[in-house]
């Protein structure tokens, strides 16, 4: 397939490239050149400058984002709101088959203010044997403005699937880091290894017989996780290979 990856120079994009480039024709939409990959250098907030990158593309993996609460509203608006709308619209206009959208577990992380999730993410496990999992059907509850921008992206994705021929998978990414291991108590609940997230993204790119709009949580095998992986396992055949507790 011809696959366009936005934000390919980031941590996940770099790992995904290593997995895809031997079997597919890759291109990048990025703020800077990606060595060895045809790259459209552009800001996502400039629609006219990004449109050409989508021509003849089968699938778009939209990873580019301002992630976290350290960014200003103007930065989040330009990249996560306006930029995501532009990516979706350019994909629709170009007749792309599917967009794999990097949403976020931040869309539901507001539940961590309540028990038992508060204890789980603080590493306070005494008396916790089981707990209700947050599923993709659980109402969103973002904990900040960043998470709210991803809720908006998911809502826009649903709207476009309902009104166009586009297929979109919203992947609720979690804590993926350069160290490739949990590095704080919360991470033992929400960590995902680089190879597990790449494995799921590859499956999302190529999966058949999916709902035209789908949402899935993806984490590694976390003993104290609270996000339900049932959709990822059932519809994509995903089975996490890495285990958070191996890094205690």
ABEGO torsion letter per residue (X at the ends): XBBBBBGAABAAAAAAAAAAAAABBBBBBBABBBBGBBBBBBBAABAAAAAAAABGBABBBBABBBBEAABBAAAAAAAAAAAAAAAAAAAAAAGBABBBBBBBAAAAAAAAABOAAAAAAAGBABGBABBBBBBAABBBBBABAAAAAAAAAAAAAAAAAAABABBBBBBBBBBBBAAGBBABAAAAAABBBAAAAAAAAAAAAABBGBBABBBBBBBBBBAABABBAAAAAAAAGBBBABBAAAAX
